[in-house]
Amino acid sequence: MQRWSGIAVAFLFVVASACGNSAAGQSTTINVVAGENFWGSLAIQLGGAKVNVQSVVTDPNADPHEYESSANDARAFAEAKLVILNGAGYDAWGQKLLDANPASNRAVFTIAELLGKKEGDNPHFWYNPAYVVQVADKITAEYKTIDASDASYFDQKRSDFTKALQPYNSEIATIKQKYAGVPIGATESIFVYMATALGLNLTTPEEFMNAVAEGNDPPADTVAAFQNQISGNQIKVLVYNVQTSTSVTTNIKTLATAHHIANVGVSETLQPENLTFQDWQLKQLKGLEAALSSSS
């Protein structure tokens, strides 16, 4: 609750937003707010010239779980025609901004609800290729509902996005073909969905990964089990989150290096932040493939 320092300021923008609604209604540009820039990248590509997208969480050097909303965020939520949130507790500040800035003509959807997920489930949905497709379809549907006159334009953008994903999908297929079943480790749950899509055998204790992702100390027995996997060279690659670091994860990385196990960094948000979603993911997948190749 201490993160919600901007809630009082948020109310200041409701009236301003309401006053501007009539003028905004004459424009074909849809104001979109995405909780995180990976979803914002999809929103931009799927909307093209017909949308104005603002992403809230963008800092590649910060932990998204620790984000504190601002007055600028409140203004963006107040003026948005469409708000896209990740959900499942990942961006709880977003719901508070929505509550503080009510708007009858604003569409809202959370990825978690779309996927039938809830708080407590792994919220890193953007690391699941199938989920990315579902989200893209949903964004396109929302655009067509808000601006029906440009439906064919949005359909074309959706088709273009499918083509843009081809190198990303091809790299996933390549890794799966070459390395399915290869054991890997991960410092937290960010990579679980992608590991499954790649057919890799993620052997790290689930309790360890979940604890680190939630900012808690992992149980001692899971730390010992993970360390034993590394010391026994039972994994070929260690995947870690470059945006979060604890003494435990640092020690795990050091141990992996000492046993000649490659460390592969992945991030929660776009890195660098000017990349598209698919280029960011492809870059990470190429790094993983190189590490798997060197370990085989």
Secondary structure, 3 states (H helix, E strand, C coil): CCCCCCHHHHCHHHHHHHHCHHHHCCCCCEEEEEEEHHHHHHHHHHHHHHEEEEEEECCCCCCHHHCCCCHHHHHHHHHCCEEEECCCCCCHHHHHHHHHCCCCCCEEEEHHHHHCCCCCCCCCHHHCHHHHHHHHHHHHHHHHHHCHHHHHHHHHHHHHHHHHCHHHHHHHHHHHHHHCCCEEEECCHHHHHHHHHHCCEECCCHHHHHHHHCCCCCCHHHHHHHHHHHHCCCCCEEEEECCCCCHHHHHHHHHHHHCCCEEEEECCCCCCCCCCHHHHHHHHHHHHHHHHHHHC
